[in-house]
């Protein structure tokens, strides 16, 4: 059936990426960066926005925070709804996690956070020299999750879609409803 073929392909791709012994500190550090980069972005933006008196920076920081919250809520909801077993638990003879990890696999939370960060940067700055490295970093976080044996490729793709989709939805909602008066005022002053 199509479902078995898709799962088999998912597993074969993961097997080709995940080594038996994950010794690369680079991929471990890249995976961990998914938590540090968003924290720095949110914290720095929020502190600057609230302390500078810059109205635009303040609204940008609110948008970043609400984008991450929406992405996290969607990601956690999907994890509970899909309830997919981690590849190392489902296939202990084929997938070798760098460290034991349990819980739901779909979508990848690290990847979702990384792609949320990249999407926020692309919305806020709209410069190729910020956007391209941000998405390359996010893609490397997704790869690291497979290399470390923590997620299937479809988990990583799902995390990327959740991260980017949530941030763009959040941006649209903020402009349309929540911060409408600010964005209307900004549009008329340009």
C-alpha positions as CSV (number, residue, x, y, z in Angstrom):
1,X,0.0,0.0,0.0
2,X,1.0,3.6,-0.4
3,X,1.3,4.1,3.4
4,X,3.7,1.2,3.8
5,X,5.8,2.4,0.8
6,X,5.9,5.9,2.2
7,X,7.0,4.6,5.6
8,X,9.5,2.3,4.1
9,X,11.0,5.2,2.0
10,X,11.0,7.4,5.1
11,X,12.9,4.7,7.0
12,X,15.4,4.1,4.1
13,X,16.2,7.7,3.8
14,X,16.8,8.0,7.6
15,X,19.0,4.9,7.6
16,X,21.2,6.5,4.9
17,X,21.6,9.6,7.0
18,X,21.9,8.1,10.5
19,X,25.2,6.5,11.2
20,X,25.5,3.6,13.7
21,X,27.8,5.8,15.9
22,X,27.1,9.5,15.9
23,X,30.4,11.0,16.9
24,X,30.0,14.4,15.2
25,X,29.9,17.2,17.8
26,X,29.0,19.6,15.0
27,X,25.5,18.0,14.4
28,X,24.9,17.7,18.1
29,X,25.7,21.5,18.5
30,X,23.6,22.3,15.5
31,X,20.6,20.4,16.9
32,X,21.0,22.3,20.3
33,X,21.2,25.6,18.5
34,X,17.4,25.2,17.7
35,X,16.7,26.3,21.3
36,X,19.4,29.0,21.7
37,X,18.8,31.0,18.5
38,X,15.1,31.5,19.0
39,X,15.7,32.4,22.6
40,X,18.2,35.1,21.6
41,X,16.0,36.4,18.9
42,X,12.9,36.6,21.1
43,X,14.7,37.9,24.1
44,X,16.8,40.4,22.3
45,X,13.9,41.7,20.2
46,X,11.5,41.9,23.2
47,X,14.0,43.7,25.4
48,X,15.0,46.2,22.6
49,X,11.3,46.7,21.7
50,X,10.2,47.4,25.2
51,X,13.2,49.5,26.3
52,X,13.9,51.6,23.2
53,X,10.7,53.4,22.8
54,X,10.8,52.4,19.2
55,X,7.1,51.6,18.4
56,X,8.0,49.5,15.3
57,X,10.5,47.4,17.2
58,X,7.9,46.9,20.0
59,X,5.3,45.5,17.5
60,X,8.0,43.4,15.8
61,X,8.9,41.8,19.1
62,X,5.2,41.1,19.9
63,X,4.9,39.5,16.5
64,X,7.9,37.3,17.0
65,X,6.7,36.1,20.4
66,X,3.2,35.3,19.2
67,X,4.6,33.6,16.1
68,X,6.7,31.3,18.3
69,X,3.7,30.6,20.6
70,X,1.5,29.7,17.7
71,X,4.1,27.4,16.2
72,X,4.7,25.7,19.5
73,X,1.0,25.2,20.1
74,X,0.4,23.7,16.6
75,X,3.5,21.5,17.0
76,X,2.5,20.1,20.4
77,X,-1.1,19.6,19.2
78,X,0.1,17.6,16.2
79,X,2.5,15.5,18.3
80,X,-0.3,14.5,20.6
81,X,-2.8,13.9,17.7
82,X,-0.4,11.9,15.5
83,X,1.3,10.1,18.4
84,X,4.1,8.7,16.2
85,X,6.8,6.6,17.9
86,X,10.4,7.8,17.6
87,X,12.4,5.9,15.0
88,X,14.9,4.6,17.5
89,X,12.1,3.1,19.6
90,X,10.2,1.7,16.5
91,X,13.3,0.3,14.7
92,X,16.1,-0.3,17.3
93,X,18.0,-2.5,14.9
94,X,18.0,0.0,12.1
95,X,18.1,3.5,13.7
96,X,20.7,4.5,16.2
97,X,19.8,7.6,18.3
98,X,22.8,9.6,19.6
99,X,21.1,9.4,23.1
100,X,17.9,7.8,24.3
101,X,14.8,9.9,23.4
102,X,11.2,8.9,23.7
103,X,7.9,10.6,23.2
104,X,6.2,11.6,20.0
105,X,8.1,12.0,16.8
106,X,5.9,13.9,14.4
107,X,6.5,16.8,13.8
108,X,10.1,17.6,14.8
109,X,10.0,20.3,17.5
110,X,13.6,21.4,16.9
111,X,13.0,21.8,13.2
112,X,9.8,23.7,13.8
113,X,11.6,26.1,16.1
114,X,14.4,26.6,13.6
115,X,12.1,27.2,10.7
116,X,10.0,29.5,12.8
117,X,13.1,31.5,13.5
118,X,14.1,31.6,9.8
119,X,10.6,32.7,8.8
120,X,10.5,35.4,11.4
121,X,13.8,36.8,10.2
122,X,12.6,36.7,6.6
123,X,9.4,38.6,7.5
124,X,11.1,41.1,9.7
125,X,14.2,41.9,7.6
126,X,13.4,40.9,4.0
127,X,17.1,40.9,3.1
128,X,18.6,37.9,1.2
129,X,21.8,38.0,3.3
130,X,19.7,37.4,6.4
131,X,17.0,35.1,4.9
132,X,19.3,32.7,3.0
133,X,21.6,31.9,6.0
134,X,18.6,31.7,8.3
135,X,17.0,29.0,6.1
136,X,20.3,27.2,5.6
137,X,20.7,27.0,9.3
138,X,17.1,25.8,9.8
139,X,17.7,23.1,7.2
140,X,20.9,22.0,8.9
141,X,18.9,21.7,12.2
142,X,16.5,19.4,10.4
143,X,19.3,17.4,9.0
144,X,20.9,17.1,12.4
145,X,17.7,15.6,13.8
146,X,17.9,12.8,11.2
147,X,21.7,12.4,11.6
148,X,21.2,12.0,15.3
149,X,18.5,9.3,14.8
150,X,15.8,11.4,16.5
151,X,13.3,11.9,13.6
152,X,12.2,10.5,10.3
153,X,12.5,12.8,7.2
154,X,8.7,13.3,7.2
155,X,9.0,14.5,10.8
156,X,11.5,17.1,9.7
157,X,9.4,18.2,6.7
158,X,6.4,18.4,9.0
159,X,8.3,20.5,11.5
160,X,9.5,22.9,8.7
161,X,5.9,23.3,7.4
162,X,4.5,23.9,10.9
163,X,7.3,26.5,11.7
164,X,7.0,28.5,8.5
165,X,3.2,28.1,8.2
166,X,2.5,29.2,11.8
167,X,4.7,32.3,11.5
168,X,3.2,33.4,8.2
169,X,-0.3,32.8,9.6
170,X,0.6,34.7,12.8
171,X,1.9,37.6,10.7
172,X,-1.3,37.7,8.7
173,X,-3.5,37.5,11.8
174,X,-1.6,40.3,13.5
175,X,-1.9,42.6,10.5
176,X,-5.6,41.7,9.9
177,X,-6.9,41.6,13.5
178,X,-4.6,42.0,16.6
179,X,-2.4,44.9,15.6
180,X,-4.5,46.2,12.8
181,X,-4.6,49.8,14.0
182,X,-0.8,49.9,14.2
183,X,-0.3,48.4,10.7
184,X,-3.0,50.6,9.2
185,X,-1.3,53.7,10.7
186,X,2.1,52.5,9.4
187,X,0.7,51.9,5.9
188,X,-0.9,55.4,5.7
189,X,2.2,57.2,7.0
190,X,4.4,55.7,4.2
